[in-house]
């Protein structure tokens, strides 16, 4: 069952059972995010939605393999034909509404230890202002050992006529064979700090950013996104031949759990039992 919030001209629709996903975000007659198709049964594809959460990690874990507390962790691939484990577990799980007010909804997702050998709780709180959507994400380790953790949000924007500006300072460059991931200097054609037309881009790239914010401009409106400092990285996905693109605030670089680099660079967090990682993303819509 989809749930809805309205604040003046801003309308939000969520599908909690479908990965805790956003199914629509509209401002008046404007679809700010790509709307999801109707869901007639229990099956769903989060890749067809307007936005979905990434928890308890973001991006790819190379071949789903890493070491934690001297244990080999082996996760199942979850996006065929990709051989990797991608975006965590929240986006393919059912969430439940735990609280709702006139302008806010909180969703909850619990994971019991399995191939991912830590139990955890995750929440999303959506709050509507007249011209802004505020998304707050939290993950809490419910296991008895330290858990690697990350958060992200994966919105889908309309591509036609869009220009994106993002304060990029380094590009994460993964080795396709080993998964090793290092930050490198950005080439001029991939530098988004001065703005770039989306139609001229072909990206599936994570960037380290100077500030956790970005702007997307269309001919008749713009979206500004300002996130908490924990979202020190952003993934930009512009697939060829599609009418959408994604700009995703994330807390850590892809495959950070396997990186030998310092966590101050990768953004990798390890949560002690009952500790939490939280962050808030604010999306403002303007004419």
N, C-alpha and C positions, 0 to 999 in steps of 0.2 A: 504494500500500500504506500503510495506516495504522500508526502506531507508538504505543507506549503506555509510560507511566511509572506506577508505583504506589509510594506511601509511606504505609504503614498504611492509613487509610481514604480517602486522597485518590488519585483516579484521573484521569489526563490522557491524552487520545487526540488525536493530531495526524494531519493528512493533508498531508504535505509537498508532494505534486504538485498539490494543490488550493489554490494560493495561500499555501502555508505556514500553513494555517488550523488552528485548534483545532476538532476535531469533537465533543469532549465534555470536560467537567470535572465530576467527581462527587465528593461527600464522603459516603461510605457509600451510602445509597439516595437521596441528594439531588442532583439536577441543579443545580449552582451556575450554570451557563450553559445557555442553550437548546441542546439537542443537535442535531447535524446529521443529516439523513436519510442512509440508505445511499447510497454511490456505486458504481454497477455498471459504469461505463465511464470513458473518459478525460474526458468533459465534467463540469464542476462549476460551481456558482454560489456564490461566496463569501458572498453575501448570505443564504444559507440555513445558514451555519455558526455555530458558537458564538463565534468571534472570528477576526479576521484582521489582519495587519500593514498599516500604511500607510507606504510608502517609495517614492521619495525625497522625497515631499512629502505633505501631508495636506490634507483638505478640497478645495475647488474652486480651480482656476485658471480665471478667468473666460474662457469661450470658448476655453480652451487657449492663450491668446496672452500673451506677455510679451517683454521685451527683456533680453538678456544680452550684455555685452561688445559693445554696439552692433549686435547681431544680433537680428533678429525671429525669435522662436521660436514655431512654430505646431504645437500638438499636436492629435491626433485626439480627439474626444469618445469616452468609454469607458463611458458608462452611459446608453444611450438610454432615454427621449427627451431627457435632459438635453443641453444644448448645450455643457457644460463638460467639462474633464478633471478627474477626481475620484480622490482617494486614492492617487495614484501608480501604480506598475506591479507592485509585489510581490504585491498581492492577486489578480492575475490571471495570475501566473507560476508555474511549477514551481520548488519548492525541493528541495534535496537534504540528506539527513542527512550531516553531516561528522564528528560525534562523538557518542557515546552512552555514558553510564555508568548505574549503577543508578538514580540519581535525576535525571539531567540529559540533555538532548538539545540539540544545536546544529544548526540548519538554515542553509543558504547559498543565496543567490540572486545570480546575476550578470546584469547587463544590459549588452549591447553597444550602443554609440551608434547611434541611429536618429533618429526625429523628436525624441526627447529626446537632444540631441547630446552627451551625456556617458556614458561607460561608468562603471559603479559596481559595487561588491560590497556586499551586505547580509547580515547574520546575525541570527538570533534564537536565543537560548539560553533554554530552559525548565528551571527547577529546581524540584523538588517538595520541600517540607517537610511534616511531618505535617498541618498545617492552613494551608498557604500555597503559592501558586504565584508564582514569581518569574520575570518575563519581562525579558530584557535584549536591547535592539535596538541595532544599529550599522549605519551606512552609511558607505562609504569611496569617495571620488572617485577613479576610475581614469583620468580624462581629463587632458589637458594644459592645461586652463583651469579657472577657478573655477566651481564648480557650486552652484546653490541647493539647499538640503537641509532636510529635515524628517523627523520620525518620529512615529508614532502607533500606537495599538492600539485595535481596534474590537470590544469585547465586546458580546454580546447577553444581557441579563438578563430573567428572568421578571417580568412586569408586575404580576400579581395581588397585591394587598396590600402593594406596595412603597412605601417612603418614602425619598427621596433627600435627602442633606444635602451641600452643596458650597459652599465659601467664595467665592462669586461676588462680584467687586468691579466688574466692567464687562462689558457685553454688546457683542459685535461686531455691527455693523449694516451689512450689505452693501447697496449699491444694485443692484437687480436688472438695471437697464439698463447701468450702467457698470462694475459690479463693485467700485467704490470702497468701502472697508471702514473704518469708524471705530469706536472704542470709545465707548459712550454709557452714561449712568447707567441702572441696571436698574430697571424698574418693580416695584412691590411684588408683583404677581402672578407675576413671573418670577424673583424673588429666592429662591435656594435655600439661602441661608446659614443659615437657621433650620430647614430641613427642609420638604419639601413632599410630599404624596401624589402619586404618579406618575399615578394615574387622573385627577387634576385638571389635568394639564399637557397642552399641545400645543406641542411645541418641536422645532425643528431649528436649534439655536442654539449658537454658540461663545461661551464666557465666558473672560475673564481671571480668574484666581483668586489669592486672597491666599496660598494654600499649595497645593502639588501633591498634594492628597488629597481623598477623598470617602468617604462611608459610605452604604450602602443597607441598610435595615432591613425585614425581613419579619416576620410574626407569630412564627415559630419559629427564625429565624436572622438573621445579618447578615453583610455583606461590607464590609471596610474596605480601601481601596486607597490606598497611599502611594507616590508616584513621586519620582524624582530631580527636582531643581529645574529642569532643562531643560524639563520638561513643565509650563510655566507657564500653559497654556490647556487647557480641557476642552470638548468638544462634547457636548451632551445632545440626543438624538434620541428623541422620543416621538411616533410616528406615530398618527394616529387609527385606531381600529378594529382595532388589532393587539394581540397578547398578549405583546409584547416591548417593551423600550426599550433604549437604548444610552447609556452614559456613557464617553466616549473620552478618555484622556489624550493630548494632542498638544503638539508643541513650538512651533508657530506658528499664527497666525490664518489663516483662509481667505483665499486670494488675496494673501497677504503678499508674494509675489514682485513684485506690481504696486504695492505700497504706497509712498507718499512718506513715511510715518511712519518714525521711527527703529526700527532692528531691536531695540533694547532694549524697545520697546513691542510690536512685532509678533511677535518671536521668530524672525524670518527669519535663517537661517544661510547663509553662502557658504563652501564648503569649497575650499581650495587643493588642487592635485593631491596625491593620496595622504593627505590629511587625512581625519579621521573625525569623525562626530557619534554619540554614544552616550547611552543612558539606560536606566534600570531601573525597572520597575513591580512593586510587591509587592502581591499580593491575598491578604488573610487572611480565613478563614471561621470564624465563631464562632457558637455556640449562645447 
